[in-house]
Amino acid sequence: MGLDGSGRLYIPVTRTIKASLLFFLFSLCASAIVVTHQVRSQAPPPAPHELFAAVEKQLAALRAADYSSAYRHAASGVQQKFTAPQFEAMIRHDYGDMMNAQRVEFGSVKVSGSTAVVQVFFRGAGGSARSFLYSLIAEDNSWKINGVQLMESVPYESQLTGLHI
């Protein structure tokens, strides 16, 4: 320690001080990782209605042709992959029949940590049904749609089991 040319206190930064600061920062980061893991592992799995609500919100926005709102219900990975206009074009082209469904029913739910898969049936006016698997991910304390995959068509005669909305 000493004074520099202007009379201010000067403390030389030695290798020991640098190593100590670096060790402290790594320790702090490691502690944050452990605490985050503990908090996430203790969080209870979501009730199915929370997942259904996430799907319903996006469907309501799509049915109202509010594509910007529907885009906000998409996960960040989807938003990085598609711009809002690309998202709207994809929905109109690939998923237009979802918006015209007479009835929506929810089937099985599978939750694994911060991800979930929900089976959703869309029943058309003629009675035909289409089955989709919605992938959801927990982001910013809410569930976001991470992807939608078409399953198989369901025959008219088959009775769907699930929650009717």
C-alpha positions as a Markdown table, in Angstrom:
| # | Residue | x | y | z |
|---|---|---|---|---|
| 1 | Met | 0.0 | 0.0 | 0.0 |
| 2 | Gly | 1.1 | 3.5 | -0.6 |
| 3 | Leu | 0.1 | 6.8 | -2.1 |
| 4 | Asp | 0.1 | 7.4 | -5.8 |
| 5 | Gly | 1.3 | 10.7 | -7.4 |
| 6 | Ser | -1.9 | 12.5 | -6.7 |
| 7 | Gly | -2.0 | 11.6 | -3.0 |
| 8 | Arg | -4.6 | 8.9 | -3.3 |
| 9 | Leu | -4.2 | 5.5 | -1.6 |
| 10 | Tyr | -2.9 | 2.9 | -4.0 |
| 11 | Ile | -3.4 | -0.8 | -3.3 |
| 12 | Pro | -1.5 | -3.1 | -5.7 |
| 13 | Val | -3.6 | -6.0 | -7.1 |
| 14 | Thr | -1.5 | -9.1 | -6.6 |
| 15 | Arg | -2.1 | -12.5 | -8.1 |
| 16 | Thr | -3.4 | -13.7 | -4.7 |
| 17 | Ile | -6.0 | -11.0 | -4.7 |
| 18 | Lys | -7.1 | -11.7 | -8.3 |
| 19 | Ala | -7.3 | -15.4 | -7.6 |
| 20 | Ser | -9.3 | -14.8 | -4.4 |
| 21 | Leu | -11.8 | -12.6 | -6.2 |
| 22 | Leu | -12.1 | -15.1 | -9.0 |
| 23 | Phe | -12.7 | -18.0 | -6.6 |
| 24 | Phe | -15.3 | -15.9 | -4.8 |
| 25 | Leu | -17.2 | -15.2 | -8.0 |
| 26 | Phe | -17.1 | -18.9 | -9.0 |
| 27 | Ser | -18.4 | -19.8 | -5.6 |
| 28 | Leu | -21.2 | -17.3 | -5.8 |
| 29 | Cys | -22.3 | -18.7 | -9.2 |
| 30 | Ala | -22.1 | -22.3 | -8.0 |
| 31 | Ser | -24.2 | -21.4 | -5.0 |
| 32 | Ala | -26.8 | -19.7 | -7.2 |
| 33 | Ile | -27.0 | -22.8 | -9.4 |
| 34 | Val | -27.5 | -25.1 | -6.4 |
| 35 | Val | -30.2 | -22.8 | -4.9 |
| 36 | Thr | -32.0 | -22.5 | -8.2 |
| 37 | His | -32.0 | -26.3 | -8.6 |
| 38 | Gln | -33.4 | -26.8 | -5.1 |
| 39 | Val | -36.2 | -24.2 | -5.6 |
| 40 | Arg | -37.2 | -25.7 | -9.0 |
| 41 | Ser | -37.2 | -29.3 | -7.7 |
| 42 | Gln | -39.4 | -28.3 | -4.7 |
| 43 | Ala | -42.0 | -26.6 | -6.8 |
| 44 | Pro | -45.2 | -28.8 | -7.1 |
| 45 | Pro | -46.3 | -29.9 | -10.5 |
| 46 | Pro | -48.9 | -27.7 | -12.1 |
| 47 | Ala | -52.6 | -28.6 | -11.9 |
| 48 | Pro | -53.9 | -29.7 | -15.3 |
| 49 | His | -56.2 | -26.7 | -15.4 |
| 50 | Glu | -53.2 | -24.4 | -15.4 |
| 51 | Leu | -52.0 | -26.1 | -18.6 |
| 52 | Phe | -55.4 | -26.1 | -20.1 |
| 53 | Ala | -55.7 | -22.4 | -19.4 |
| 54 | Ala | -52.5 | -21.7 | -21.3 |
| 55 | Val | -53.8 | -23.5 | -24.3 |
| 56 | Glu | -57.3 | -21.9 | -24.0 |
| 57 | Lys | -55.7 | -18.4 | -23.9 |
| 58 | Gln | -53.8 | -18.9 | -27.1 |
| 59 | Leu | -56.9 | -20.5 | -28.8 |
| 60 | Ala | -59.1 | -17.6 | -27.8 |
| 61 | Ala | -56.6 | -15.2 | -29.3 |
| 62 | Leu | -56.4 | -17.2 | -32.5 |
| 63 | Arg | -60.2 | -17.4 | -32.8 |
| 64 | Ala | -60.4 | -13.6 | -32.4 |
| 65 | Ala | -57.7 | -13.3 | -35.1 |
| 66 | Asp | -55.5 | -11.6 | -32.5 |
| 67 | Tyr | -52.2 | -13.1 | -33.7 |
| 68 | Ser | -50.0 | -10.8 | -31.8 |
| 69 | Ser | -51.6 | -11.9 | -28.5 |
| 70 | Ala | -51.4 | -15.5 | -29.6 |
| 71 | Tyr | -47.7 | -14.9 | -30.4 |
| 72 | Arg | -47.1 | -13.7 | -26.8 |
| 73 | His | -48.4 | -17.1 | -25.6 |
| 74 | Ala | -45.8 | -18.9 | -27.6 |
| 75 | Ala | -42.5 | -19.9 | -25.8 |
| 76 | Ser | -39.4 | -17.8 | -26.3 |
| 77 | Gly | -37.9 | -20.6 | -28.5 |
| 78 | Val | -40.9 | -20.3 | -30.9 |
| 79 | Gln | -40.5 | -16.5 | -30.9 |
| 80 | Gln | -36.8 | -16.8 | -31.8 |
| 81 | Lys | -37.6 | -19.2 | -34.6 |
| 82 | Phe | -40.5 | -17.3 | -36.1 |
| 83 | Thr | -41.2 | -13.6 | -36.4 |
| 84 | Ala | -44.8 | -12.5 | -35.6 |
| 85 | Pro | -45.8 | -12.3 | -39.3 |
| 86 | Gln | -44.2 | -15.8 | -39.9 |
| 87 | Phe | -46.1 | -17.1 | -36.9 |
| 88 | Glu | -49.4 | -15.8 | -38.2 |
| 89 | Ala | -48.8 | -17.2 | -41.7 |
| 90 | Met | -47.9 | -20.6 | -40.2 |
| 91 | Ile | -51.1 | -20.7 | -38.1 |
| 92 | Arg | -53.3 | -19.7 | -41.0 |
| 93 | His | -51.7 | -22.3 | -43.3 |
| 94 | Asp | -51.2 | -25.2 | -41.0 |
| 95 | Tyr | -53.7 | -24.8 | -38.1 |
| 96 | Gly | -56.7 | -23.0 | -39.6 |
| 97 | Asp | -59.1 | -25.9 | -38.8 |
| 98 | Met | -58.3 | -25.4 | -35.1 |
| 99 | Met | -60.0 | -22.0 | -35.1 |
| 100 | Asn | -63.2 | -23.5 | -36.6 |
| 101 | Ala | -63.6 | -26.3 | -34.2 |
| 102 | Gln | -67.1 | -26.7 | -32.7 |
| 103 | Arg | -65.7 | -28.2 | -29.5 |
| 104 | Val | -62.4 | -28.6 | -27.8 |
| 105 | Glu | -61.6 | -31.4 | -25.4 |
| 106 | Phe | -58.5 | -32.0 | -23.3 |
| 107 | Gly | -57.1 | -35.5 | -22.9 |
| 108 | Ser | -54.0 | -36.8 | -21.1 |
| 109 | Val | -51.4 | -34.6 | -19.4 |
| 110 | Lys | -47.8 | -35.4 | -18.7 |
| 111 | Val | -45.6 | -33.1 | -16.7 |
| 112 | Ser | -41.8 | -33.4 | -16.4 |
| 113 | Gly | -40.2 | -30.6 | -14.4 |
| 114 | Ser | -40.7 | -27.4 | -16.3 |
| 115 | Thr | -42.1 | -29.0 | -19.4 |
| 116 | Ala | -45.5 | -30.6 | -20.1 |
| 117 | Val | -47.4 | -32.3 | -22.9 |
| 118 | Val | -51.2 | -31.9 | -23.2 |
| 119 | Gln | -53.4 | -33.9 | -25.6 |
| 120 | Val | -56.1 | -31.7 | -27.2 |
| 121 | Phe | -59.0 | -32.8 | -29.4 |
| 122 | Phe | -60.7 | -30.5 | -31.8 |
| 123 | Arg | -64.2 | -31.6 | -32.9 |
| 124 | Gly | -65.4 | -30.2 | -36.2 |
| 125 | Ala | -69.0 | -29.4 | -37.3 |
| 126 | Gly | -69.2 | -32.7 | -39.2 |
| 127 | Gly | -68.2 | -34.6 | -36.1 |
| 128 | Ser | -64.6 | -35.3 | -37.2 |
| 129 | Ala | -62.0 | -34.8 | -34.6 |
| 130 | Arg | -58.3 | -34.1 | -34.8 |
| 131 | Ser | -55.9 | -34.8 | -32.0 |
| 132 | Phe | -52.9 | -32.6 | -31.3 |
| 133 | Leu | -50.1 | -32.8 | -28.7 |
| 134 | Tyr | -49.3 | -29.4 | -27.2 |
| 135 | Ser | -45.8 | -29.0 | -25.7 |
| 136 | Leu | -45.6 | -26.4 | -23.0 |
| 137 | Ile | -42.7 | -25.0 | -21.1 |
| 138 | Ala | -42.7 | -22.9 | -17.9 |
| 139 | Glu | -41.2 | -19.4 | -18.6 |
| 140 | Asp | -41.5 | -16.3 | -16.5 |
| 141 | Asn | -43.9 | -17.9 | -13.9 |
| 142 | Ser | -46.4 | -19.0 | -16.6 |
| 143 | Trp | -46.8 | -21.8 | -19.1 |
| 144 | Lys | -46.1 | -21.0 | -22.8 |
| 145 | Ile | -46.8 | -23.1 | -25.9 |
| 146 | Asn | -43.6 | -24.6 | -27.1 |
| 147 | Gly | -45.0 | -26.6 | -30.0 |
| 148 | Val | -48.0 | -28.3 | -31.5 |
| 149 | Gln | -47.9 | -31.7 | -33.2 |
| 150 | Leu | -50.8 | -33.2 | -35.2 |
| 151 | Met | -51.6 | -36.7 | -34.2 |
| 152 | Glu | -54.1 | -38.8 | -36.0 |
| 153 | Ser | -57.7 | -38.1 | -37.1 |
| 154 | Val | -60.3 | -39.5 | -34.7 |
| 155 | Pro | -63.3 | -41.2 | -36.4 |
| 156 | Tyr | -66.7 | -39.7 | -35.9 |
| 157 | Glu | -68.1 | -42.7 | -34.1 |
| 158 | Ser | -65.4 | -42.6 | -31.4 |
| 159 | Gln | -66.3 | -41.1 | -28.1 |
| 160 | Leu | -63.7 | -38.7 | -26.8 |
| 161 | Thr | -62.8 | -38.8 | -23.2 |
| 162 | Gly | -61.5 | -35.7 | -21.5 |
| 163 | Leu | -62.5 | -32.3 | -20.3 |
| 164 | His | -65.1 | -30.5 | -22.6 |
| 165 | Ile | -65.0 | -26.8 | -23.0 |
